[in-house]
Amino acid sequence: MQAKLLGAVGALLATAFLAGPAAAADKTKIDFWFGNSGDIAKRVQEQCDRFNQSQADYEVVCTSQGSYDASLQNTIAAFRAGKQPTIAQVSDAGTLDIMLSGAYYPANKLMADMGYTVDWNDYFSGISGYYATSKGEMYSFPFNSSTALLYWNKDAFAKIGKDHAPATWKEAGEDLKALKDAGYACPLGFDISNNEVWQYIEQFEAVNGEAIATKKNGFEGLDGELVFNKNPLLVSYVKDLKSWYDNKLAVIKNKAVGQTFVEAFAAGDCQVILTSVGDHGNVSRTAKQGMNWGVSMLPTYGDATRHSSYVGGASLWVLKGHSDAEYKAAAAFFNFIAKPEEALTWSTVTGYIPVRNSGFEYLKKQGFYDKAPYAGRELAIQSLTASPAGDAAPHGIRLGGLLQVRTEIANGLQAIFVNNADVQASLDGAAERGNTLLRRFQQTYKNVQLP
């Protein structure tokens, strides 16, 4: 049910919006709906409180919807009722869906109309490139941005004579075997759900300079087709993962077995994981006492040259159907969260990275990355900006219904790992099912040009 939401969001958003509620007499109030939950939801609320306390003209009411999918579902329902929020958080995977809906006030136009001068080139290219139009226009504000890193237990690696994380997957395989031989029951903890495959498929393709789909991963047209199954490097990599799984060098960890892979790493039960830099703060707070751990950029495969990884997380979209006063409030909120001081606070309490060069430079001047528990987070910036100038590789993914596509990829991987299905045949099937979804999305937006 949730998977169908992204495919329908464009038409709903394009036709369902109505005028927003009237502004309050004293303060202009606006609603900001977001999908984060747990500890991150608390941090978002704290940021909203800081904005509200920083001035007397506006009040942003921030409400967690529980998840990205629920946030999208509730936003669609709100549009139907004419009660849509002024600001909605949309995950990276839903970017194209809302971009084609036309039911938003472009971020660059909003800020200009409200009298703010924004240096849009200040955004890291690895972040702006994911969210910008073909002309480089920013229609939304990158918010909670991240990328995947490799987390490793330095104490465990010391026992196998290693003082550094693996730089290639060949080296990683050797390390995992050594860790197993040293008595560790879970050298690599991983999951293959639709929420986690971005680390093992999309990010693998990114750092190795390969495309997951034609048309530069969909950036050059809605007629792009999935081709990850035709990449020999990826196929070999999935076969390696399956071999490690069969030999108990890699262990599936998720809620169904009682412990997620992040929890297993923090507890010292698994020695290597791949996860978002956004989990860095969580691991820092929950790691067992005395555990010595670190992060590194994702390994490359074979002799592949390192390329930039893809940004994850979400961006903030301003929705149509509101008053000028409410839009002034939204612009003031965006101007507030863009301040370098806010970037420092946000990165400190969450683990997410600053989205602008100015914020990153401010953090460095404050010595943010010089010591634990924040040391290592700068590697996420290095990973997002690893590609050489003029690199022709895709810098993101712009496919309609990407969450649905991820589900089909996850189904293919589950067939491989759980049912011992043939690797190539399962990847081919996942790509075929995913392409069916892409053609359906293309038909929905027939003759529409990408902005």
Solvent accessible surface area in square Angstrom, and as a share of the most:
residue,aa,sasa,rsa
1,M,171,0.76
2,Q,91,0.40
3,A,39,0.31
4,K,143,0.61
5,L,22,0.11
6,L,5,0.03
7,G,29,0.28
8,A,46,0.35
9,V,1,0.00
10,G,1,0.01
11,A,58,0.45
12,L,38,0.19
13,L,1,0.01
14,A,44,0.34
15,T,113,0.66
16,A,19,0.15
17,F,59,0.24
18,L,107,0.53
19,A,84,0.65
20,G,19,0.19
21,P,81,0.51
22,A,99,0.77
23,A,44,0.34
24,A,44,0.34
25,A,109,0.85
26,D,136,0.70
27,K,67,0.28
28,T,16,0.09
29,K,100,0.43
30,I,5,0.02
31,D,53,0.27
32,F,0,0.00
33,W,45,0.16
34,F,4,0.02
35,G,3,0.03
36,N,15,0.08
37,S,62,0.40
38,G,52,0.50
39,D,51,0.26
40,I,28,0.14
41,A,17,0.13
42,K,130,0.55
43,R,50,0.18
44,V,0,0.00
45,Q,68,0.30
46,E,64,0.29
47,Q,4,0.02
48,C,1,0.00
49,D,55,0.29
50,R,63,0.23
51,F,3,0.01
52,N,29,0.15
53,Q,149,0.66
54,S,66,0.42
55,Q,50,0.22
56,A,76,0.59
57,D,89,0.46
58,Y,45,0.17
59,E,48,0.22
60,V,2,0.01
61,V,57,0.33
62,C,12,0.07
63,T,59,0.34
64,S,45,0.29
65,Q,31,0.14
66,G,40,0.38
67,S,45,0.29
68,Y,66,0.25
69,D,37,0.19
70,A,21,0.16
71,S,1,0.01
72,L,19,0.10
73,Q,72,0.32
74,N,54,0.28
75,T,7,0.04
76,I,4,0.02
77,A,53,0.41
78,A,9,0.07
79,F,0,0.00
80,R,159,0.58
81,A,62,0.48
82,G,11,0.10
83,K,149,0.63
84,Q,3,0.01
85,P,1,0.01
86,T,1,0.01
87,I,0,0.00
88,A,3,0.02
89,Q,6,0.02
90,V,13,0.07
91,S,10,0.07
92,D,14,0.07
93,A,2,0.02
94,G,1,0.01
95,T,4,0.02
96,L,4,0.02
97,D,0,0.00
98,I,4,0.02
99,M,5,0.02
100,L,24,0.12
101,S,6,0.04
102,G,34,0.32
103,A,0,0.00
104,Y,18,0.07
105,Y,33,0.12
106,P,30,0.19
107,A,2,0.01
108,N,39,0.20
109,K,112,0.48
110,L,0,0.00
111,M,3,0.01
112,A,69,0.53
113,D,73,0.38
114,M,39,0.18
115,G,70,0.67
116,Y,68,0.26
117,T,142,0.82
118,V,27,0.16
119,D,88,0.45
120,W,56,0.20
121,N,137,0.70
122,D,23,0.12
123,Y,9,0.03
124,F,11,0.04
125,S,81,0.52
126,G,5,0.05
127,I,0,0.00
128,S,20,0.13
129,G,29,0.28
130,Y,3,0.01
131,Y,1,0.00
132,A,10,0.08
133,T,9,0.05
134,S,92,0.59
135,K,170,0.72
136,G,50,0.48
137,E,63,0.28
138,M,3,0.01
139,Y,33,0.12
140,S,0,0.00
141,F,6,0.02
142,P,7,0.05
143,F,12,0.05
144,N,0,0.00
145,S,0,0.00
146,S,5,0.03
147,T,0,0.00
148,A,0,0.00
149,L,0,0.00
150,L,1,0.00
151,Y,0,0.00
152,W,17,0.06
153,N,9,0.04
154,K,74,0.31
155,D,60,0.31
156,A,2,0.01
157,F,1,0.00
158,A,66,0.51
159,K,152,0.64
160,I,36,0.18
161,G,69,0.66
162,K,40,0.17
163,D,125,0.65
164,H,89,0.40
165,A,12,0.09
166,P,4,0.03
167,A,57,0.44
168,T,42,0.24
169,W,9,0.03
170,K,150,0.63
171,E,38,0.17
172,A,4,0.03
173,G,12,0.12
174,E,100,0.45
175,D,8,0.04
176,L,4,0.02
177,K,117,0.50
178,A,36,0.28
179,L,0,0.00
180,K,65,0.27
181,D,103,0.53
182,A,53,0.41
183,G,65,0.63
184,Y,42,0.16
185,A,79,0.61
186,C,5,0.03
187,P,0,0.00
188,L,1,0.00
189,G,0,0.00
190,F,1,0.00
191,D,12,0.06
192,I,10,0.05
193,S,32,0.21
194,N,57,0.29
195,N,108,0.56
196,E,33,0.15
197,V,1,0.00
198,W,34,0.12
199,Q,5,0.02
200,Y,5,0.02
201,I,1,0.01
202,E,7,0.03
203,Q,1,0.00
204,F,4,0.02
205,E,0,0.00
206,A,4,0.03
207,V,1,0.00
208,N,7,0.04
209,G,24,0.23
210,E,60,0.27
211,A,32,0.25
212,I,0,0.00
213,A,0,0.00
214,T,58,0.34
215,K,83,0.35
216,K,89,0.38
217,N,0,0.00
218,G,1,0.01
219,F,49,0.21
220,E,109,0.49
221,G,15,0.14
222,L,26,0.13
223,D,66,0.34
224,G,2,0.02
225,E,83,0.37
226,L,4,0.02
227,V,35,0.20
228,F,0,0.00
229,N,13,0.07
230,K,149,0.63
231,N,12,0.06
232,P,102,0.64
233,L,51,0.25
234,L,0,0.00
235,V,12,0.07
236,S,45,0.29
237,Y,1,0.00
238,V,1,0.00
239,K,103,0.44
240,D,44,0.23
241,L,6,0.03
242,K,24,0.10
243,S,51,0.33
244,W,26,0.09
245,Y,65,0.25
246,D,83,0.43
247,N,92,0.47
248,K,128,0.54
249,L,18,0.09
250,A,1,0.01
251,V,42,0.24
252,I,31,0.16
253,K,38,0.16
254,N,35,0.18
255,K,172,0.73
256,A,98,0.76
257,V,94,0.54
258,G,67,0.64
259,Q,40,0.18
260,T,29,0.17
261,F,11,0.05
262,V,17,0.10
263,E,94,0.42
264,A,0,0.00
265,F,0,0.00
266,A,4,0.03
267,A,44,0.34
268,G,17,0.16
269,D,69,0.36
270,C,0,0.00
271,Q,4,0.02
272,V,6,0.03
273,I,0,0.00
274,L,2,0.01
275,T,3,0.02
276,S,18,0.12
277,V,0,0.00
278,G,12,0.12
279,D,36,0.19
280,H,4,0.02
281,G,1,0.01
282,N,57,0.29
283,V,0,0.00
284,S,34,0.22
285,R,115,0.42
286,T,79,0.46
287,A,25,0.19
288,K,108,0.46
289,Q,184,0.82
290,G,74,0.71
291,M,20,0.09
292,N,74,0.38
293,W,44,0.15
294,G,12,0.11
295,V,14,0.08
296,S,22,0.14
297,M,46,0.21
298,L,4,0.02
299,P,0,0.00
300,T,11,0.06
301,Y,35,0.13
302,G,44,0.43
303,D,151,0.78
304,A,28,0.21
305,T,93,0.54
306,R,59,0.22
307,H,33,0.15
308,S,11,0.07
309,S,4,0.02
310,Y,7,0.02
311,V,3,0.02
312,G,4,0.03
313,G,14,0.13
314,A,0,0.00
315,S,0,0.00
316,L,0,0.00
317,W,0,0.00
318,V,2,0.01
319,L,0,0.00
320,K,77,0.32
321,G,22,0.21
322,H,23,0.10
323,S,46,0.30
324,D,100,0.52
325,A,36,0.28
326,E,3,0.01
327,Y,16,0.06
328,K,103,0.44
329,A,0,0.00
330,A,0,0.00
331,A,0,0.00
332,A,14,0.11
333,F,0,0.00
334,F,1,0.00
335,N,57,0.29
336,F,25,0.10
337,I,26,0.13
338,A,28,0.22
339,K,87,0.37
340,P,43,0.27
341,E,96,0.43
342,E,11,0.05
343,A,15,0.11
344,L,43,0.21
345,T,43,0.25
346,W,13,0.04
347,S,1,0.01
348,T,43,0.25
349,V,31,0.18
350,T,1,0.00
351,G,0,0.00
352,Y,24,0.09
353,I,3,0.02
354,P,5,0.03
355,V,24,0.14
356,R,29,0.11
357,N,62,0.32
358,S,47,0.30
359,G,3,0.03
360,F,21,0.09
361,E,76,0.34
362,Y,58,0.22
363,L,0,0.00
364,K,94,0.40
365,K,167,0.71
366,Q,98,0.43
367,G,22,0.21
368,F,14,0.06
369,Y,22,0.08
370,D,117,0.61
371,K,146,0.62
372,A,82,0.63
373,P,60,0.38
374,Y,55,0.21
375,A,44,0.34
376,G,12,0.11
377,R,5,0.02
378,E,41,0.19
379,L,36,0.18
380,A,0,0.00
381,I,8,0.04
382,Q,86,0.38
383,S,2,0.01
384,L,2,0.01
385,T,59,0.34
386,A,34,0.26
387,S,22,0.14
388,P,80,0.50
389,A,111,0.86
390,G,83,0.80
391,D,30,0.16
392,A,76,0.59
393,A,16,0.12
394,P,18,0.11
395,H,73,0.33
396,G,0,0.00
397,I,4,0.02
398,R,10,0.03
399,L,8,0.04
400,G,3,0.03
401,G,2,0.02
402,L,2,0.01
403,L,38,0.19
404,Q,25,0.11
405,V,0,0.00
406,R,21,0.08
407,T,39,0.23
408,E,34,0.15
409,I,2,0.01
410,A,2,0.02
411,N,64,0.33
412,G,2,0.02
413,L,4,0.02
414,Q,66,0.30
415,A,28,0.21
416,I,0,0.00
417,F,5,0.02
418,V,97,0.56
419,N,107,0.55
420,N,112,0.57
421,A,37,0.29
422,D,89,0.46
423,V,16,0.09
424,Q,65,0.29
425,A,61,0.47
426,S,14,0.09
427,L,0,0.00
428,D,56,0.29
429,G,18,0.18
430,A,0,0.00
431,A,4,0.03
432,E,123,0.55
433,R,97,0.35
434,G,0,0.00
435,N,29,0.15
436,T,72,0.42
437,L,25,0.13
438,L,7,0.03
439,R,75,0.27
440,R,145,0.53
441,F,14,0.06
442,Q,57,0.25
443,Q,115,0.51
444,T,75,0.43
445,Y,22,0.08
446,K,127,0.54
447,N,136,0.70
448,V,64,0.37
449,Q,152,0.68
450,L,34,0.17
451,P,42,0.27
